[in-house]
Amino acid sequence: MTFASDGTYRAEMEFDGTQIISYPSSCLGGGQCPVAPAPNAGVTGSCGEVSPGQCRCEFVYDHFSLRFAGTYTTADGTLTTVEPGSDPEPLEYCVEGNTLRLHTNEASGGTTQTIVLTRQ
């Protein structure tokens, strides 16, 4: 990710490998495990119930790339990014030396995610 002083940013990410996510089905609004992820170029996977009330998803990434750009603002420990045509996405952030930590907290799905970026 590159954050420019003019308030714009761009990101280029590539994923390879396997991601396994396990969680209780009660974390989902309907209480049902998803059957399969949405199809996407470079990503295959499956989801299902592995025991009563327990979901497991496995995704395999084969040179899956994401590229996006937009504008950003910072205030009171929050970095807000906006891609054209999308809603603003607020992220808590912390900078320590050359490390930027971004923390998401999705109220609708109850998930959290921390992204750690190191200056090159």
N, C-alpha and C positions, 0 to 999 in steps of 0.2 A: 504494500500500500504506500502511496505517496500522497502526502498532505502538502499542498502548496500554500504560500503565504497569502495568495489572493482568495482563499476560502474555497478552493476546489480540491478534489481528491480523485485518485484513480486507483484501482486495485486489479491485480492479476494474480490468480491463484491456480495451482494445479494439484490435484489429489491423485494419489496412487495407493492402493492397499485395501485393507478390510476394516470396516467399522462394525462393531457389535454393540447394540443398545438393548439393555434389559430394564424393564420398568413395570410397576403394577398397573393393571388395566384400569384401576380406579383413578389413575392420573388423567385419563381421557374423559372427555365430557360424556360420552355415551357408555363408557365402561366396557367397550369391546376393543379387542386388539385389531389393528389394521391387518388386512389380508395381504396386501402387496403395496410397495411404494409406487408413486407415480413414475411412469417410464421417463427416462432421461438418457440422452446420449452419453456414453461413458460410464454409466452407473447401472448396475444390476443389483437385485436384492430380493429379499423375501421377509415377511413378517408373519407372526402367528402366536398363538397361545401355547406356551411350553408346559405350563402347569396351571391349575385353576387360579385365575386372577393374575397370572404373570405373563407379560408379553416379551417377545424377543424379536429384534430385527437385525438382519445382517446385510450390509451393503458392501459391494465390491466396486472400487473405483479404478478405472483403467484410463489413465491420462485424462481425467475429467477436469475441464478447465472452466473457470469463472472469470469474467472480465466485466467490470462495471465502473462507473464514474458518476460524480455529482458534486454537490456543494456540502460544506460542513461549517458548523459553528461550535464554539466551546463556551461554557459558562458553569460555574459552581460544580466542577467535577463531572460535568456531563458533556459528552461529544455527541452532537446531533448531526447525522448524515441524511442527505436527501438525494435520491436518484430521481432524474426527470420522470414525471408521471407517477411517482410513488409517495406514500406518506412519510413524514419524517421518522427516523429511527433513533431514539435516544439511547446512548450507551454510557454507563458509568466508566470513567477512565482514570488511570493513574500512570504517571511517568516516573520511572526510577532510572537515572542514568540513560542508557541507550535502549531501555525496555519500556514498551507501551503495553499496558494491560487494558483490554476492553471487556466489560462485563455486561451481558444481556440478562434480562429477567422478563420472560414472556408471561404476562399475567393470564392470557387466554389458555395457554397450554400448561402453565405451571413449570416450565423448563427454565434452566439457567445455563449459561455458557460463558466461559472465559476464554478470550483469544489473547495470546501473548505474541507480540511482534518485537523483533530486535532490529535496531538501526544497522544498516549495512555500510 
